[in-house]
Amino acid sequence: MSAFSPFTWLLACLNADASDLPRPGSPLPDLSELSAEELGALWPAAYRQRNNFDSPAQRELAYAVLEYGWQHRLPALGDADALALFRQLHAWDEAVQSLAWLTQAPCAGLAGELERILTGSGERRYDDDHWARHRYQAFCLSAFVDKRHRERLNRAVAAYCENAPYAQREFSLLPQLAFSSVLALASSQTAYYHPREQDEWRDPLHLLSEEPAYLALAQALVTEATERINDIQRGAIPYVADGAFPVEDAHVIARMVRVAAWRDEAWLGALIERLLPGAAAAPASVTAKTLPSQSLTVALGHAVEGVPTPEGVRALRAALNVTRHAGINKKLARNLKPAERALAQRPETALRLGDLLPAGKRGKGVLATCLEACLWQETTFSVPEWREKLLESPAAGTLVRTLIWCVQTPGQAVRAFLPERNGKFVAADGTALAFADEERIALWHPLYSAQDERDAWQARIMTQRLAQPFRQAFREYYFYDEQQDGFHAGAFSGYQLALRPLLGLAGREGWHIGGGWDDGVLVRRFGAFRAEFHVGARLYPGVQGWGASGEIRFLRQEQRGWEAVDAARLPPVLFSEICRAVDLLVSRAGIAAVSTDDDGLPAHHREKHLRFLSQTGRIGAMRREVLHRLFAGDIAAGRLGIARNQASVGEYAINLTTGRVTRAGAPVKMDVQQEKEDAAPVFWLPYDENLLKQICVTLRTLLLSTY
């Protein structure tokens, strides 16, 4: 590597002759050292070299720079850099995307390039229909050129959207919005929004939600759309299958619902519960399996999945119950479970969940998942709202009384308590606790207390046999520490992971495969932060084989993209929860835990992995803690021994990480009778984990047969 700065070295390489370049695959400099301005200076050269197949080294460097900019820090383009870039551009979408990176208004030369791109030339000359279909992009490009182009755009949109009044009214609003908001809208998917395909940095949701004019129009249009659906349902408007709204209007209505849902606008709840079910089924007088608007129903299903509210999820469930169209039923069913999972990432809605979710196991599961997200977001509630909406709620009260809460007062130590049915609040030692209405209530996290209080809470949960809906008293926790015994960004590196179960578990836990050209990364968002877990293999759905775990990368969302942040600067609870999420992937997808000796893993890698696996992390440590409490009598009598990574009964040993049983070192297949679902459990466990249940039942079987 050259002694020059990364910027100087990259700029020289991108503009050098092929003979002066490093070999493809050579180590790259640390791109995180580049400023937004330096990225902007590199951008024209990187864009030029991205398709240079005659120079693989320059093409590789170009893709590395472009990917880093798109994924982590957007470039800042000055006049000269912008002009050099726009001279290479022809497509509207690339030009609009690049407009967002300008540091100042376009100069005269750049305005000329924008006019060239807007009008096109030769085969790229665009007709009025193209202008109207891509009206948001055309609006942005025409902002800096002759006004006759804007007049042409207005005429084209009026003709194209003649029968789409909602789309026309949204377009008429664009001059009142901040240009950055229109740019975000133009860079997004303005047709069908799909939450699993939308790039976060292209989503206009956040900027549009800060526009008062857009919110006012959203309320007006969603109200009108709901009234139209109501009129169709009661026969005031003749029913025409799929004739309630043109496709252009359906896109606009769904986008406005999504923006309002992001802000959790009070007016949206009642409207979405009428709009979505009403759009999903024909009036009762019509026997056909049709519906007023397929396009709006599907678009609203995606909108609710992407930005769920309790009312939106309930509307989605109602639409599933009333629709008679088999295809729509399948589409909405695919939206429901992701919407319920995503609702858990919005703990600000937790106070409404108790009254809105259906009774039973599923409703309580959604509430529990939402409350668990309150842990890492460190959400607090006022005492009156916590009492009314959670503690005293018929649907949520029972669940709330199984959880440990705490009072957070500035300048004072956290005071943890458990609500009891008699109305008292008791601390871990059984003493009563009182607090004022002015204080704030939050869920207790193990990091809030010292070890003796953590032990006391575990003992109290076990004594009272409180089945907590998620691990809290026995929750794994991780302190940041660069020393040997602590946890840091590389604490989970070096494990060999089976890729297929890894991706299955990662998807259920909210991770997704990283985009761009770096397909060996799992990404999960934690509010304003993001964790990237590197895996030494190319990841894609259905992948087989194994890969080596790498470091965790932490990022924080800033105005111009995602910025890397040092682990030491993360909130302690957030760092702990990210480590816990990664630990779960590593412990569940470890080769030794899920595979046999025929998994194709080379012997030297397996040996290295088993050395790592023998050093159990927090998940294994918590299993040991539960076993110590459950089998205290057998341990005291010498019938059972529990070491770092195994439990032993006579000649038998059980691995606490894998559940594997051996006798005098040889593997043993245990004939363990599984408990029936409707039978009373032999063991009461403070949290639900299949492997822990398996280990407990196996230990019980061995103890009964040995002693």
Secondary structure as the mmCIF struct_conf table of DSSP 4:
data_model
#
loop_
_struct_conf.conf_type_id
_struct_conf.id
_struct_conf.beg_label_comp_id
_struct_conf.beg_label_asym_id
_struct_conf.beg_label_seq_id
_struct_conf.end_label_comp_id
_struct_conf.end_label_asym_id
_struct_conf.end_label_seq_id
BEND BEND1 ALA A 3 PHE A 4
HELX_RH_AL_P HELX_RH_AL_P1 PRO A 6 LEU A 14
TURN_TY1_P TURN_TY1_P1 ASN A 15 ASN A 15
BEND BEND2 ALA A 16 ALA A 16
HELX_RH_3T_P HELX_RH_3T_P1 ALA A 18 ASP A 20
BEND BEND3 LEU A 21 LEU A 21
HELX_LH_PP_P HELX_LH_PP_P1 PRO A 22 ARG A 23
TURN_TY1_P TURN_TY1_P2 PRO A 24 GLY A 25
HELX_LH_PP_P HELX_LH_PP_P2 SER A 26 PRO A 29
HELX_RH_3T_P HELX_RH_3T_P2 LEU A 31 GLU A 33
HELX_RH_AL_P HELX_RH_AL_P2 ALA A 36 GLN A 49
TURN_TY1_P TURN_TY1_P3 ARG A 50 ASN A 51
TURN_TY1_P TURN_TY1_P4 PHE A 53 ASP A 54
HELX_RH_AL_P HELX_RH_AL_P3 PRO A 56 GLN A 71
TURN_TY1_P TURN_TY1_P5 HIS A 72 HIS A 72
STRN STRN1 LEU A 77 LEU A 77
HELX_RH_AL_P HELX_RH_AL_P4 ASP A 79 PHE A 86
TURN_TY1_P TURN_TY1_P6 ARG A 87 GLN A 88
BEND BEND4 ALA A 91 ALA A 91
HELX_RH_AL_P HELX_RH_AL_P5 TRP A 92 LEU A 99
TURN_TY1_P TURN_TY1_P7 ALA A 100 TRP A 101
STRN STRN2 LEU A 102 LEU A 102
BEND BEND5 THR A 103 GLN A 104
HELX_RH_AL_P HELX_RH_AL_P6 ALA A 108 THR A 119
HELX_RH_3T_P HELX_RH_3T_P3 GLY A 122 ARG A 124
HELX_RH_AL_P HELX_RH_AL_P7 ASP A 128 ARG A 133
TURN_TY1_P TURN_TY1_P8 HIS A 134 HIS A 134
HELX_RH_AL_P HELX_RH_AL_P8 ARG A 135 LEU A 141
HELX_RH_3T_P HELX_RH_3T_P4 SER A 142 PHE A 144
BEND BEND6 VAL A 145 VAL A 145
HELX_RH_AL_P HELX_RH_AL_P9 LYS A 147 TYR A 160
TURN_TY1_P TURN_TY1_P9 CYS A 161 ASN A 163
HELX_RH_AL_P HELX_RH_AL_P10 PRO A 165 LEU A 173
HELX_RH_3T_P HELX_RH_3T_P5 LEU A 174 GLN A 176
BEND BEND7 LEU A 177 LEU A 177
HELX_RH_AL_P HELX_RH_AL_P11 PHE A 179 SER A 187
BEND BEND8 SER A 188 SER A 188
BEND BEND9 ALA A 191 TYR A 192
TURN_TY1_P TURN_TY1_P10 PRO A 195 GLU A 197
HELX_RH_3T_P HELX_RH_3T_P6 GLU A 200 ARG A 202
HELX_RH_AL_P HELX_RH_AL_P12 LEU A 205 LEU A 208
TURN_TY1_P TURN_TY1_P11 SER A 209 GLU A 210
HELX_RH_AL_P HELX_RH_AL_P13 PRO A 212 ARG A 234
TURN_TY1_P TURN_TY1_P12 GLY A 235 GLY A 235
BEND BEND10 ALA A 236 ILE A 237
TURN_TY1_P TURN_TY1_P13 ALA A 241 ASP A 242
BEND BEND11 ALA A 244 PHE A 245
HELX_RH_AL_P HELX_RH_AL_P14 VAL A 247 TRP A 262
TURN_TY1_P TURN_TY1_P14 ARG A 263 ASP A 264
TURN_TY1_P TURN_TY1_P15 ALA A 266 TRP A 267
HELX_RH_AL_P HELX_RH_AL_P15 LEU A 268 ALA A 280
BEND BEND12 ALA A 281 ALA A 281
TURN_TY1_P TURN_TY1_P16 ALA A 284 SER A 285
BEND BEND13 ALA A 288 LYS A 289
BEND BEND14 PRO A 292 PRO A 292
HELX_RH_AL_P HELX_RH_AL_P16 GLN A 294 GLY A 306
BEND BEND15 VAL A 307 VAL A 307
HELX_RH_AL_P HELX_RH_AL_P17 PRO A 310 VAL A 322
HELX_RH_AL_P HELX_RH_AL_P18 ALA A 326 LEU A 343
TURN_TY1_P TURN_TY1_P17 ALA A 344 GLN A 345
HELX_RH_3T_P HELX_RH_3T_P7 PRO A 347 THR A 349
HELX_RH_AL_P HELX_RH_AL_P19 ALA A 350 LEU A 356
BEND BEND16 LEU A 357 LEU A 357
HELX_LH_PP_P HELX_LH_PP_P3 PRO A 358 PRO A 358
BEND BEND17 ALA A 359 GLY A 360
HELX_RH_AL_P HELX_RH_AL_P20 LYS A 361 GLN A 377
TURN_TY1_P TURN_TY1_P18 GLU A 378 GLU A 378
STRN STRN3 THR A 380 SER A 382
HELX_RH_AL_P HELX_RH_AL_P21 VAL A 383 TRP A 386
HELX_RH_PI_P HELX_RH_PI_P1 ARG A 387 LEU A 391
TURN_TY1_P TURN_TY1_P19 GLU A 392 GLU A 392
TURN_TY1_P TURN_TY1_P20 PRO A 394 ALA A 396
HELX_RH_AL_P HELX_RH_AL_P22 GLY A 397 VAL A 400
TURN_TY1_P TURN_TY1_P21 ARG A 401 THR A 402
BEND BEND18 LEU A 403 LEU A 403
STRN STRN4 TRP A 405 GLN A 408
TURN_TY1_P TURN_TY1_P22 PRO A 410 GLY A 411
BEND BEND19 GLN A 412 GLN A 412
STRN STRN5 ARG A 415 PRO A 419
TURN_TY1_P TURN_TY1_P23 ARG A 421 ASN A 422
BEND BEND20 GLY A 423 GLY A 423
STRN STRN6 PHE A 425 VAL A 426
TURN_TY1_P TURN_TY1_P24 ALA A 428 ASP A 429
BEND BEND21 GLY A 430 GLY A 430
STRN STRN7 ALA A 432 ALA A 432
TURN_TY1_P TURN_TY1_P25 ASP A 437 GLU A 438
BEND BEND22 GLU A 439 GLU A 439
STRN STRN8 ARG A 440 LEU A 443
HELX_RH_3T_P HELX_RH_3T_P8 PRO A 446 TYR A 448
BEND BEND23 SER A 449 SER A 449
HELX_RH_AL_P HELX_RH_AL_P23 GLN A 451 GLN A 464
TURN_TY1_P TURN_TY1_P26 ARG A 465 ARG A 465
BEND BEND24 PRO A 469 PHE A 470
BEND BEND25 GLN A 472 GLN A 472
TURN_TY1_P TURN_TY1_P27 ALA A 473 PHE A 474
STRN STRN9 TYR A 480 TYR A 480
BEND BEND26 GLU A 482 GLN A 483
TURN_TY1_P TURN_TY1_P28 GLN A 484 ASP A 485
BEND BEND27 GLY A 486 GLY A 486
STRN STRN10 PHE A 487 PHE A 487
TURN_TY1_P TURN_TY1_P29 ALA A 489 GLY A 494
STRN STRN11 GLN A 496 ALA A 498
HELX_RH_AL_P HELX_RH_AL_P24 LEU A 499 ARG A 508
TURN_TY1_P TURN_TY1_P30 GLU A 509 GLY A 510
STRN STRN12 HIS A 512 ILE A 513
TURN_TY1_P TURN_TY1_P31 GLY A 516 TRP A 517
BEND BEND28 GLY A 520 GLY A 520
STRN STRN13 VAL A 521 PHE A 526
TURN_TY1_P TURN_TY1_P32 GLY A 527 ALA A 528
STRN STRN14 PHE A 529 VAL A 535
BEND BEND29 GLY A 536 ALA A 537
TURN_TY1_P TURN_TY1_P33 PRO A 541 GLY A 542
BEND BEND30 GLY A 545 GLY A 545
STRN STRN15 TRP A 546 GLU A 558
TURN_TY1_P TURN_TY1_P34 GLN A 559 ARG A 560
STRN STRN16 GLY A 561 ALA A 564
HELX_RH_3T_P HELX_RH_3T_P9 ALA A 567 ARG A 569
BEND BEND31 LEU A 570 LEU A 570
HELX_RH_AL_P HELX_RH_AL_P25 PRO A 572 ALA A 589
STRN STRN17 GLY A 590 GLY A 590
HELX_RH_AL_P HELX_RH_AL_P26 ILE A 591 VAL A 594
TURN_TY1_P TURN_TY1_P35 ASP A 597 ASP A 598
BEND BEND32 ASP A 599 ASP A 599
HELX_RH_AL_P HELX_RH_AL_P27 ALA A 603 SER A 614
BEND BEND33 GLN A 615 GLN A 615
HELX_RH_AL_P HELX_RH_AL_P28 ARG A 618 LEU A 630
TURN_TY1_P TURN_TY1_P36 PHE A 631 PHE A 631
HELX_RH_AL_P HELX_RH_AL_P29 ALA A 632 ALA A 636
TURN_TY1_P TURN_TY1_P37 ALA A 637 GLY A 638
BEND BEND34 ARG A 639 ARG A 639
STRN STRN18 GLY A 641 ILE A 642
BEND BEND35 ARG A 644 ASN A 645
STRN STRN19 GLN A 646 VAL A 649
TURN_TY1_P TURN_TY1_P38 GLY A 650 GLU A 651
STRN STRN20 TYR A 652 ASN A 655
TURN_TY1_P TURN_TY1_P39 LEU A 656 THR A 658
STRN STRN21 VAL A 661 ARG A 663
TURN_TY1_P TURN_TY1_P40 ALA A 664 GLY A 665
STRN STRN22 ALA A 666 PRO A 667
HELX_LH_PP_P HELX_LH_PP_P4 VAL A 672 LYS A 676
TURN_TY1_P TURN_TY1_P41 GLU A 677 ASP A 678
BEND BEND36 ALA A 679 ALA A 679
HELX_LH_PP_P HELX_LH_PP_P5 ALA A 680 PRO A 681
BEND BEND37 VAL A 682 PHE A 683
BEND BEND38 PRO A 686 TYR A 687
HELX_RH_AL_P HELX_RH_AL_P30 ASN A 690 THR A 706
#
